[in-house]
Amino acid sequence: MKSVYVNELLMGDDVCDLFAIRTVDFKEYSGGKMIVLELVDRTGRIKGILWDGSLELLRDLKAGDIYKIHGTVTTYKNENQITVGRVEHCDDFDLNDFLPGGDYSYEELEGRLDKSIAEIGDPDYNGLLKNLFSNRELKKSFLNGVGGKLWHHNYIGGLAEHSLAMFDICKDYCRLYKELDKDLLLTGAIVHDIGKTRTYSLISAIDYTSEGRLLGHIVMGDEIIRTVIGAIGKFPEEKALKLRHLILSHQGTLEQASPVLPMMPESIALYAADLLDSKLAAFRRIRKKEKRPGVEWSNYVNLLNTHLYFGSEEE
């Protein structure tokens, strides 16, 4: 566990703590060669300098990994940096020290997930979900996972928070629209983004895995569900087809990377719920970042091709 964070470091502090290495640079200067590190945690970034750099040490430093940094906080051009004396690779760390978290704990999200699965009355869909999340690593990845890299729910627990919010939205849809197959739609809400458990790497920053970048979360989500259905053995073919369609069409348009368009009432509802929850989450993120006294509008939001209105009232 970390004991001190970047935003707490002061000139002259001795440092013996965990940091993620974001970048590694090898430079020559008048006195020899040095290694310049960008060190990060959830509160910010600070430069780290190894004045006696060597190619051997350079090969041992991997961007994205966590290291225990021994050194002292110094100042250069009015900015703090760490003069590093020793570096140790570390495999035992708390992910929450390096990535932002949401409003719900792991245990709260797990409880909500288990309760939601219990609400699925159809034995086939219920059994599929129980089989899926009996994989401890996948369940952990789902509960710790992120909804995206930048746009929405981009924090630890964001994937589960988003999926479970959609579950609640879809329950409301089912009360309003009797033509919806409730258990199919609610199952789709839980698993629509299951491919994101393999899309993102979460060590010192949110980034794409090679698989995630090359295949995308929709294709991988369909693959995960097909594998689970295959393991079950006698899962009804029609139900499998409908659930796979929900996963493959949930982003609504071909331009948004859905391989197919929504073609059933449940897939239309799932797309609407996904659009609503993701855009409102993005609005909350932008508002939290940019809203301050006297500011009524956000900066231009490229993904929406517009500005967002915060309102004129003071808070």
PyMOL commands that set and color helices and strands:
alter all, ss='L'
color gray80, all
select helices_A, chain A and resi 6-8+55-60+95-97+106-118+123-133+136-144+158-176+182-191+194-197+210-215+217-232+237-249+254-256+265-290
alter helices_A, ss='H'
color red, helices_A
select strands_A, chain A and resi 14-29+32-41+44-50+66-76+79-90+200-202+206-208
alter strands_A, ss='S'
color yellow, strands_A
deselect
rebuild
show_as cartoon
